[in-house]
Amino acid sequence: MRIREVDLYPSRMAESAEIARRTDPVLYGSPADRARGPLSPAELALYARDGFLLREGVLDAREVAALTAALDAALARARGATVPEVVREPGGDAVRSIFAVHDADPWRALAQDPRLSGAARQVLGGEVYVHQSRINLKPGFEGKDFYWHSDFETWHVEDGMPRMRAVSFSVLLDDNHPYNGPLMLLPGSHKHYVRCVGATPDEHFKASLRRQEYGVPDRDSLAWLWARCGVAIPTGPAGSVLMFDCNTMHGSNSNITPLSRRNVFVVYNSVANALVEPFGGTRPRPEFVATREGVPR
Amino acid sequence: MRIREVDLYPSRMAESAEIARRTDPVLYGSPADRARGPLSPAELALYARDGFLLREGVLDAREVAALTAALDAALARARGATVPEVVREPGGDAVRSIFAVHDADPWRALAQDPRLSGAARQVLGGEVYVHQSRINLKPGFEGKDFYWHSDFETWHVEDGMPRMRAVSFSVLLDDNHPYNGPLMLLPGSHKHYVRCVGATPDEHFKASLRRQEYGVPDRDSLAWLWARCGVAIPTGPAGSVLMFDCNTMHGSNSNITPLSRRNVFVVYNSVANALVEPFGGTRPRPEFVATREGVPR
């Protein structure tokens, strides 16, 4: 007999959308966790208030060059590949993302780097593990938009992540400008939970990694959040690291400029928040999208 | 027997792209034309250098409200319509553009307004007529990108516009921000002519008004222009007017924000530059895209 966890964040179950208050903390770390660094108390306060934090100059030029070279090599291997980890742009063959990169260097080392994992432990408290990793290409000339979403909504419904206790890190490998499709975040939106409309079909992820059709927030809720939160577009040079809470509403426009906007994306989840059965009732998505095996307990 | 004009700007005829120098002036007006206003000598110089000019506060709030109300009414009429003047977003039913609006008020009055037509006469010299007009919706949440293009390249190949002697005016009906899909222009690109690759199929316009597939500049040429020119994103409040030369390379990213970016678009051509047979050898596009009848001579 399966024991289902209580669903604190139901979504895709009602006919109309609803905005609920977040019931989880944003900062979980004990005073000792928080004091450990690398984030200063002021940075932690900003992160808690806005649901994101951009830190410039975290990686130096040599580190960025090494990650970029590894990305180019991975992209060259991926071009002809038809493995599920390689996701292509909607309506095209250009590679959009390569998932599950953190098993091999240099990404394994990056995921273990205290500049990322240490910051994750500071906000999540205690031990963490990599829930998901990927390279996002956002290529020049043809990078398509990512519609608004809360990562947590998907991870909860489709992967069975029980609580909001995860944090994402985007390591910028290109300078981010207002015009090459940078991430847009709604500051403070992490304190609200937008319940989406409609159920989730099985195997939805095969399409949704290219273009989301379920678990999409409705326009009224987005307009409400926009009016309340405004928008932030944290642009900055390559080597910057953008971290954001799992429930921060974010998205990005397309990129027709010649300047790609590549990044490495690493998501940490608390070991106290390991995945259970998906709350949407579908089969769990595969390991390359959401780590289930090998979670330290 | 048809007499063909000499093709000074061949395009879509070769297997590889090429960048040619513009052989036409940018400012055609005589000293008397230029002195007439509304543009100052400094504004004319900026326009000549960059290939565009943003003027804020040209229309007041009342005028913007009247044009917006007319646009809403036109949009309501267009929703169920299947007339060719109403063009929809690629992959959707949302209205992207409504063409040929300048036969009826308030757009007829706008097209005759000396703040637009007077500025057109200043730069083009002598009499002008409306080559094309349209409302662009760029709706919130779903406005798609417009890929890079020189309007002149299309007007020359598909409509038979002989020379670069036309100017476009975009009247902003919404505040333009960096994030709601504003127009991006490559300053100085109007002095270069990118010959595109590939021929044009007949009736191409039915698809190209939604998404361009022929007459698209190649990536090397765009990267070359980008490196040479940089990019300008002239954002500003509703009521601003952006004017740009017919050969200025421009495009825009998508718009997933809740804020629409609507504008009225009026193109003036010199009566001395009236259309001839399309230089691409296809049949002329219909009147609603490119005025042929009723051109004052």
Interface residues (C-beta under 8 A of the other chain):
Chain A: G91 G140 F141 K144 D145 Y147 W148 P178 Y179 G181 M184 R219 L222 A223 W226 V231 I233 G251 S252 N253 S254 N255 I256 T257 P258 L259
Chain B: G91 G140 F141 K144 D145 Y147 W148 P178 Y179 G181 M184 R219 L222 A223 W226 V231 I233 G251 S252 N253 S254 N255 I256 T257 P258
